[in-house]
Amino acid sequence: MNDHLPNNSQQDVHNETLAQRLESCGLPGFNRACRYAESQNLEASAHFERIDPSLSRLTLSVRRQGDAKASTYQVLAEENKQRVIHEQYFAADQSTRHEETLPAAINEMVMDSRLEVFFSKAFNLLLPYLKDRHPPGF
């Protein structure tokens, strides 16, 4: 028995550009994180943009009410180089975490785990809604 996606679905995933994957997979997760942040009295916004045909960016900006600076999580997808760059800026200590990954890192589980790390470090918050989305041990 074949538990894989049908051939046409596999082709769609493989033919999808990094920008399309970032928008279809990453943006919904960033939007969920925004809604949760707002429920915790934080100001939050998420934004996706295509900077040029080969470069796209997904940005999450979160701040405590009244704070001058926001903590940000940006994901840059470089189509030509087939790489993804995750950059997290933490306003409280003005530190930055920068990591380059392969395109396969644009998936729900990886994006959700990185969001949880971001919220944990930036605001000492976990994202409890993720437990419903992922198996135990996530």
C-alpha positions in Angstrom: 0.0 0.0 0.0 1.3 3.4 -0.9 0.9 6.0 1.9 2.5 8.8 -0.1 0.8 11.6 -1.8 -0.6 10.9 -5.3 1.9 11.7 -8.0 0.2 14.9 -9.1 0.3 16.2 -5.5 4.0 15.3 -5.1 4.7 17.2 -8.3 2.8 20.3 -7.0 4.9 20.3 -3.8 8.1 19.9 -5.7 7.2 22.5 -8.3 6.2 25.1 -5.7 8.6 28.0 -5.4 10.2 28.8 -2.0 8.1 32.0 -2.0 4.9 30.0 -2.5 5.8 27.6 0.2 6.7 30.4 2.6 3.4 32.1 1.9 1.3 28.9 2.1 3.0 27.2 5.0 4.8 29.9 7.0 2.3 32.8 6.9 -0.6 30.8 8.4 1.6 29.8 11.3 2.8 33.4 11.8 -0.8 34.6 11.7 -1.8 32.0 14.4 1.1 33.2 16.5 -0.1 36.8 16.1 -3.5 35.9 17.4 -2.1 34.1 20.3 0.3 37.0 21.1 -2.6 39.5 21.0 -4.6 37.2 23.5 -1.6 37.7 25.8 -1.8 41.5 25.5 1.1 41.8 23.1 1.1 43.8 19.9 1.8 41.6 16.9 1.8 41.6 13.1 2.8 39.3 10.4 3.7 40.2 6.8 4.7 38.4 3.7 6.4 40.1 0.8 8.1 39.3 -2.4 11.1 41.6 -2.5 12.0 40.5 -6.1 11.4 37.4 -8.2 14.0 35.4 -6.4 13.7 36.7 -2.8 10.8 36.7 -0.4 10.4 37.5 3.3 8.0 36.6 6.0 8.2 38.8 9.1 6.6 38.5 12.5 6.9 41.5 14.8 5.9 41.3 18.4 6.2 43.8 21.3 4.9 44.4 24.7 2.5 47.3 24.9 4.5 50.5 25.4 7.8 49.0 24.4 9.7 51.1 21.8 11.2 48.1 20.0 9.7 44.9 18.8 11.2 41.5 18.8 11.1 40.1 15.2 11.4 36.8 13.5 12.1 37.0 9.8 12.4 34.2 7.3 14.1 35.0 4.0 13.7 32.5 1.1 16.3 32.9 -1.7 15.1 31.0 -4.7 18.3 31.3 -6.8 20.5 30.0 -4.0 17.9 27.5 -2.7 18.4 28.6 0.9 16.3 29.8 3.7 17.6 32.2 6.4 15.9 32.4 9.8 16.7 35.6 11.7 15.3 36.3 15.2 15.9 39.6 16.9 15.2 39.8 20.7 14.5 43.4 21.8 15.0 42.8 25.5 18.7 42.0 25.2 19.2 43.3 21.7 20.6 39.9 20.5 20.1 38.2 17.2 19.9 34.6 16.2 20.8 33.8 12.6 20.6 30.4 10.9 20.7 29.2 7.3 18.7 26.1 6.5 17.7 24.1 3.5 14.4 24.7 1.7 12.9 21.5 3.4 12.8 23.6 6.6 9.7 25.4 5.2 7.2 23.0 6.8 4.7 23.3 9.5 6.5 21.3 12.2 9.8 23.2 11.8 8.2 26.6 11.5 6.0 25.9 14.6 9.0 24.7 16.6 11.0 27.8 15.7 8.1 30.1 16.6 7.8 28.4 20.0 11.6 29.0 20.6 11.2 32.6 19.5 8.3 33.3 21.9 10.0 31.4 24.7 13.1 33.5 24.5 11.5 36.8 23.6 8.5 36.7 26.0 8.9 33.7 28.2 5.8 32.2 26.6 5.0 28.9 25.1 2.4 28.4 22.4 0.0 25.9 23.9 -2.1 25.6 20.8 0.7 23.8 19.1 0.1 20.7 21.3 -3.2 20.2 19.3 -1.3 20.4 16.0 1.6 18.1 16.6 2.3 14.7 18.2 3.6 14.2 21.7 7.3 15.1 22.0 7.0 18.0 19.6 
